[in-house]
Amino acid sequence: MMDFSEIVTLIVRSVETGSIYALVGLAMGIIYKASEVPNFAQGEMATFSTFIAFMVLTVHGAPFYVAFVVSLLFAYILGIAFEFLCVRRAKNPTILSMIILTIGLQMVLYGLSGWVFGTEQRAFRLPFSQFETVEIGGVVISHLGLATIIASFVLMCLIYWFLEHTKTGLAMRASQQNSMAARINGISSNRVVNLSFGISSIVGAIAAMLFAPIITLSPDLMWDPLLKGFAAAVLGGFASLPGIVFGGYILALIENLFGLWFSLEYKSVVAMGIIVLVLYIKPSGLFSKHYQRKV
Amino acid sequence: MTLLNVQNIETYYDRVYALRGVSMEIQEGGITAILGNNGAGKTTILNSIVALIDDQPEKGLIEFDGKTITNMSTEKIIRMGIGYVPEGRQVFNELTVLENIKTGAYTRKGRSEIEADIDKMFEYFPVLKERTKQQAGTLSGGEQQMLAIARALMSRPRLLMLDEPSLGLSPLLVKEVFEIIRQIHQDGTTILLVEQNAKKALEIADFGYILENGRFVASGTAGELKANDDVKEFYLGVKSESSVKGYQRYRRKRRWR
């Protein structure tokens, strides 16, 4: 059996990786809620933005916060440009055709980032080291892990505040629920979807930048987290943003337990298994409240 | 003064010819009613005015306040001062009552004025005040109707268009809703009312149109329409010809002249 400090360490580790999953899931969820399309290009958009940060850091030798801001700005522009240039142009879109559109963009961006930045693996460094540790109440945690947890928590609070307490956030939620009713109240549904793509791209980019130091930066960076984030979103329920966050944490916990008890090698299979299992038992996810979908 | 001027609009749903040349003028400060059966095209008129149907109306001209709005987007038209209470209420189910009302003020600026208007809405609809924190989807039909009206009023429209406000409400609630409509009108909003409940509608309207198969077949002041034999027969359910045994011997033909 595990003793108490082992359990706490396990939970902290899970929160650490779960934060990344949660952010990626959130990024997908924000777009899904606005347009009912899971955006599979999310990972590549985030990778591309991280590459931008990397370029600013290494080629131009700028300090980290500059690179961070530039990359987020780029992520936002990439998001709204994708929506404006591709998604909005789709004629008589069905959900399936939109999904294929995002997969198409994913491939384009994947190829492009390999072509522009090279496919070799690079070390992406944040000012927080993953080898230096602090000890809080008997739990050892790396600086990077702590930064990940704090940054994602702050970001989640910001998103919550934005959606619940600002006029634009209210308009977004309204448009998500009933876009016709939103339009007759003067809310432009195009603008809402556009903004959602921008915000979600930023969230994805932050997740990618927090994740990049753990493995190395290459065009493959977000393959794994995207799958996990998607699984987290399915687990928690795509329709509920808090659900997605919990889904991320729970997924990470299950993965770690699986790694501890069964096999470390097949840890990644868990996410796939969970997607299948959830779709089999409760397709709407654990936390999504069920209301009548918009007609 | 003419607030809304609709000239000869024709609207298609794919190949379905829904509006076959509809013209009307709505004077500022009145209550205008459009009456008609199911499928006559009543809702289509309203949806055409606020441009909710893609690429429609096919033909015709719509002017609001002297400006052409035919090719404008819904959001812009709403901003010009039209409030729309759609058929079937269409409140935001998962938002609270207060949030629903606030969405109505999306086009406006000025926090204190909006706060004042929210209080005004609670004066019109005291029921809503008790339920500000409740999700709109859990309200009863009548409360949702009131919420939809309050939401539309929050943009301070000059013209309020109501699509079947009596739909699915008990007679007592219908009376209450119409009383509120009359009140809103008295406070200075022009009203365009689309109804199946002809009796109720003609009670409060001062001008009316009868719509059949996408065309206006009759129009006139409420008094004129109430006196019209065809309206009486087909919309108000007043029987003029009956046999000794109390049933009608032949079916009256609609002539509309």
Interface residues (C-beta under 8 A of the other chain):
Chain A: K167 L170 A171 R173 A174 Q177 N178 M180 A181 A182 R183 I184 N185 G186 I187 S188 K289 Y291 Q292
Chain B: V50 L52 S73 T74 E75 I78 R79 Y84 P86 Q90 V91 F92 N93 E94 L95 E99 K102 T103 G104 Y106 T107 G137 R151 A152 S155
